[in-house]
Amino acid sequence: MSERRDTRSSGFINTPILPIAPSQQPINYEHKYPEDPPYQEMGPYARLWKAFLEESAKVDADKVADWTDALDVLLVFAGLFSAVVSTFVTQTFQNLEVDPNDVAVSLLYELCNL
């Protein structure tokens, strides 16, 4: 038997609605958390805040994971950059010599001050 496709529109012309994975299904917080007592719907222990904390924890975890990945890339770049710069400095440091004109000028200066 063939698989049935969802023929509802997603707001665009002829665009079928794609199925949502079970892990990405929206959570029904009315069933998950008990109903708040009357006049306590906006209190500090209301169902609203429990749902908000759960959703914000997911978003925060995603942000931390993204930041961790970005920081790893940055640290690798910094390590490679420092390796290249230190190699360059080491190689050019061996070629440094004192300018003979500076030596002659300083000796003449010392001779004149006597």
Solvent accessible surface area in square Angstrom, and as a share of the most:
residue,aa,sasa,rsa
1,M,246,1.10
2,S,97,0.63
3,E,158,0.71
4,R,223,0.81
5,R,173,0.63
6,D,52,0.27
7,T,132,0.77
8,R,154,0.56
9,S,72,0.47
10,S,55,0.35
11,G,71,0.68
12,F,148,0.62
13,I,158,0.80
14,N,143,0.73
15,T,54,0.32
16,P,49,0.31
17,I,59,0.30
18,L,133,0.66
19,P,126,0.79
20,I,92,0.47
21,A,48,0.37
22,P,123,0.78
23,S,107,0.69
24,Q,135,0.60
25,Q,93,0.42
26,P,111,0.70
27,I,68,0.34
28,N,76,0.39
29,Y,44,0.17
30,E,126,0.56
31,H,154,0.69
32,K,101,0.43
33,Y,39,0.15
34,P,100,0.63
35,E,141,0.63
36,D,25,0.13
37,P,80,0.50
38,P,102,0.64
39,Y,202,0.77
40,Q,94,0.42
41,E,90,0.40
42,M,139,0.62
43,G,16,0.15
44,P,110,0.69
45,Y,186,0.71
46,A,2,0.02
47,R,51,0.19
48,L,82,0.41
49,W,97,0.34
50,K,82,0.35
51,A,16,0.12
52,F,116,0.48
53,L,117,0.58
54,E,39,0.17
55,E,72,0.32
56,S,30,0.20
57,A,60,0.47
58,K,92,0.39
59,V,78,0.45
60,D,79,0.41
61,A,61,0.47
62,D,92,0.48
63,K,101,0.43
64,V,85,0.49
65,A,53,0.41
66,D,92,0.47
67,W,170,0.60
68,T,69,0.40
69,D,89,0.46
70,A,62,0.48
71,L,94,0.47
72,D,75,0.39
73,V,106,0.61
74,L,106,0.53
75,L,110,0.55
76,V,96,0.55
77,F,128,0.53
78,A,50,0.39
79,G,40,0.39
80,L,115,0.57
81,F,122,0.51
82,S,63,0.41
83,A,53,0.41
84,V,102,0.58
85,V,63,0.36
86,S,62,0.40
87,T,81,0.47
88,F,133,0.55
89,V,81,0.47
90,T,74,0.43
91,Q,103,0.46
92,T,50,0.29
93,F,141,0.59
94,Q,129,0.57
95,N,117,0.60
96,L,125,0.62
97,E,158,0.71
98,V,117,0.67
99,D,68,0.35
100,P,101,0.64
101,N,104,0.53
102,D,88,0.46
103,V,67,0.38
104,A,50,0.39
105,V,99,0.57
106,S,57,0.37
107,L,116,0.58
108,L,108,0.54
109,Y,141,0.54
110,E,105,0.47
111,L,117,0.58
112,C,109,0.65
113,N,95,0.49
114,L,181,0.90
